[in-house]
């Protein structure tokens, strides 16, 4: 797989329509919403990964985001890492997917979570009873082929993950939320856990001329030069940053993304699209780095 830096063109939506439709269906079934450019991010990463069945893949900065569930549905063994705790992972994910904690503290057992909900307000209790029945009736007959293993840990210190143990690492618009001075450390740690010939696929926010901080999303936007430095990419690794203006113009004119903004954007003025106004401030960019 060639090492590249690629601004993500909106043409991905049409070029990879079956994947886009599959992602939308899964998101609806899990009651998940997309960040405004996430369909581009996810489609690009999945296109680079190819067949994932049986592969060990880390989702770095996963939260409860979509790609870990998509990968598990397609037979991957996913290590879901985030510095925020998911110990009380909602039952709707546990109903459909094989989920476990890497350590005993990483995931509260479903039975304990249900007991907690049963002590809550009336609506919570009714929902917990329904979800408990679902989990009991499904038993081991989960629909996902693969597993999702929850690991609540900072990406700079993956102390419970062995060297050379993963086939791939994916990071969907997550690494830019680290302080600038930590990005290189995070990349080094992600490369450590990859097998030789493994691949790191990360999407971030792109800056045309100089690095800058996007306050609404609390994320850094990076130039081509900065990404090359932090990901230790050679000068010969191709990049399409020269097309920034052209690709950004097409992004701003993209009706599919503009007309399908997630509902959460309309509920606040403190986000990347305040009160649902379509106004992209940066390009999403993908970085592919191999471990030799």
Residue pairs with C-beta under 8 A, 6 or more apart in sequence:
1 48
1 199
1 288
1 290
2 237
2 238
2 288
3 233
3 234
3 237
3 288
3 289
3 290
4 237
4 238
4 239
4 286
4 287
4 288
5 224
5 227
5 228
5 233
5 237
5 238
5 239
5 240
5 241
5 285
5 286
5 287
6 44
6 239
6 240
6 285
6 286
6 287
6 288
7 206
7 240
7 241
7 243
7 244
7 247
7 283
7 284
7 285
8 37
8 40
8 41
8 44
8 203
8 283
8 284
8 285
8 286
9 40
9 247
9 250
10 40
10 247
10 250
10 251
10 254
10 256
10 257
11 250
12 40
12 43
12 44
12 47
13 20
13 39
13 40
13 43
13 254
13 256
13 257
16 43
16 46
16 47
19 42
19 43
19 46
19 47
20 39
20 43
22 70
23 39
23 42
23 43
23 66
23 70
24 39
26 32
26 66
26 69
26 70
26 73
27 33
27 34
27 66
29 96
30 66
30 69
30 92
30 93
30 96
31 92
32 64
32 65
32 66
33 262
33 263
33 264
34 66
34 262
35 173
35 262
35 272
36 257
36 261
36 262
36 265
36 272
36 273
36 280
37 173
37 251
37 257
37 280
37 284
38 66
38 172
38 173
39 257
40 203
40 257
40 284
41 172
41 173
41 203
41 284
41 286
42 66
42 67
42 70
42 172
44 203
44 286
45 67
45 170
45 172
45 201
45 203
45 286
46 67
46 70
48 199
48 201
48 286
48 288
49 57
49 168
49 170
49 199
49 201
52 71
52 74
52 75
52 76
52 168
53 74
53 75
53 76
53 145
53 146
54 75
54 76
54 77
55 76
55 77
55 167
55 168
56 76
56 77
56 79
56 165
56 166
56 167
56 168
57 71
57 76
57 77
57 78
57 79
57 166
57 167
57 168
57 169
57 170
58 78
58 79
58 80
58 81
58 161
58 166
58 168
58 169
58 170
58 190
58 193
59 65
59 67
59 68
59 71
59 78
59 79
59 80
59 81
59 170
59 171
59 172
60 81
60 155
60 169
60 170
60 171
60 174
60 175
60 186
60 190
60 202
61 81
61 82
61 155
61 171
61 172
61 174
61 175
61 177
62 68
62 80
62 81
62 82
62 174
63 82
63 84
63 86
64 86
64 89
64 90
64 93
65 172
67 170
67 172
68 78
68 80
68 148
69 93
69 96
69 97
69 144
69 148
71 78
71 146
71 170
72 78
72 97
72 98
72 144
72 145
72 146
72 147
72 148
73 97
73 143
73 144
73 145
73 146
74 145
74 146
75 145
75 146
76 146
77 146
77 147
77 149
78 146
78 147
78 148
78 149
79 102
79 149
79 151
79 161
79 166
80 86
80 148
80 149
80 150
80 151
81 151
81 152
81 153
81 155
81 158
82 152
82 153
83 152
83 153
83 154
83 155
84 152
85 152
86 106
86 107
86 150
86 152
87 101
87 105
87 106
87 107
87 108
87 150
87 152
88 108
88 113
88 116
89 99
89 107
89 108
89 150
91 110
91 113
91 114
91 117
91 128
91 131
91 132
91 134
91 135
92 131
93 99
93 148
94 110
94 135
95 131
95 134
95 135
95 138
96 142
96 143
96 144
97 142
97 143
97 144
97 147
97 148
98 142
98 144
98 146
98 147
98 148
99 107
99 147
99 148
99 149
99 150
100 107
100 147
100 148
100 149
100 150
101 107
101 149
101 150
101 151
102 149
102 150
102 151
102 160
103 151
103 160
105 152
106 150
106 151
106 152
107 150
110 132
110 135
114 128
114 131
114 132
114 135
117 124
117 125
117 127
117 128
117 131
118 125
118 128
118 129
119 125
120 128
151 158
151 160
151 161
153 159
153 160
155 175
155 178
155 186
155 189
155 190
156 178
156 182
156 185
156 186
156 189
157 189
158 189
158 190
158 192
158 193
161 193
162 193
163 192
163 193
164 193
164 194
164 195
164 196
164 198
165 193
165 195
166 193
166 194
166 195
166 198
167 194
167 195
167 198
167 199
168 194
168 198
168 199
168 200
168 201
169 190
169 193
169 194
169 198
169 199
169 200
169 201
169 202
170 201
170 202
171 190
171 200
171 201
171 202
171 203
172 203
173 203
173 204
173 205
173 219
173 284
174 202
175 183
175 186
175 187
175 202
175 204
176 183
176 204
176 205
176 219
176 220
176 221
176 222
177 217
177 218
177 219
177 220
178 186
180 211
180 220
183 220
183 230
184 229
184 230
187 200
187 230
187 231
187 232
187 289
190 200
191 200
191 289
191 291
194 200
194 291
195 291
196 291
196 292
197 290
197 291
197 292
198 290
198 291
199 288
199 289
199 290
199 291
200 231
200 287
200 288
200 289
200 290
200 291
201 286
201 287
201 288
202 231
202 286
202 287
202 289
203 284
203 285
203 286
203 287
204 219
204 220
204 221
204 222
204 227
204 284
204 285
204 287
205 214
205 217
205 219
205 220
205 221
205 222
205 282
205 283
205 284
205 285
206 221
206 222
206 223
206 241
206 244
206 282
206 283
206 284
206 285
207 221
207 222
207 223
207 226
207 282
208 223
208 241
208 244
208 245
208 248
209 223
210 223
211 220
211 221
211 222
211 223
211 226
212 220
212 221
213 219
213 220
213 221
214 220
214 221
214 272
214 281
214 282
216 270
216 271
216 272
216 274
217 271
217 272
221 281
221 282
222 230
222 285
223 241
224 239
224 241
227 233
227 285
227 287
228 235
228 237
231 287
231 289
232 289
233 287
233 289
240 247
244 283
247 283
248 280
248 283
251 257
251 280
251 283
252 278
252 280
257 278
258 278
261 273
261 276
261 278
264 271
265 271
265 272
265 273
265 274
265 275
265 276
266 275
266 276
268 274
268 275
269 275
272 281
273 279
